[in-house]
Amino acid sequence: MDTLNQLSATLALTMGLAWASGINLYATLFTLGYLANTGNITLPADLQIVADPMVMGAAGLMYCIEFFADKVPGVDTGWDALHTFVRIPAGAMLAAGAIGDLNPVVELTAAILGGGMAATSHATKAGTRVLINTSPEPFSNWLASVGEDIVVVTGVWACINHPVLFIIALIMFVALAIWLLPRIWSGIKKVFRFIGKLFGQQENTLPRLNPPQ
């Protein structure tokens, strides 16, 4: 039973940190560092660096910037696009670090799975926000952003304190993402086609100057 509990705890921490990183990396790092410094978790050796005050300060600063950038329609999409190259590798690194010093094969496997999990949560978050941004009012964008922050902090706490329940919830999320992502992608293509037609119509309405004879 102890072995099963240890396995579930490691799996929940590994995939939980990767999943949370794909949504909001900086909130994940700051929450993890806070829990470590308050004695709520003993971090594996490879993750103890996130509890360093300098790392927490940097994560907190970047979270503050993201907090405001993530609530401006359009800016949030650009922010998400740039962070494709940050959240996914970071998710892979956190997953590998959460495994601890086992062996390189296990760490590489955790990194691959963690990168995939971070990519899934990041694509779901970024794609959903593109569709939400089509709404003319900003409140849905703000609610989505605040909701994501709450989900990330709660998820990091849950993967540490209730690993079995978190794993069940994570499986449900993956199943939902598999069903949802093709529909999100279809919606995104419709949005960009509409934007393309809009710009095409604007170009057609512009006056054209005849070249001098």
Beta strands, then each sheet from edge to edge (+ up, - down):
end
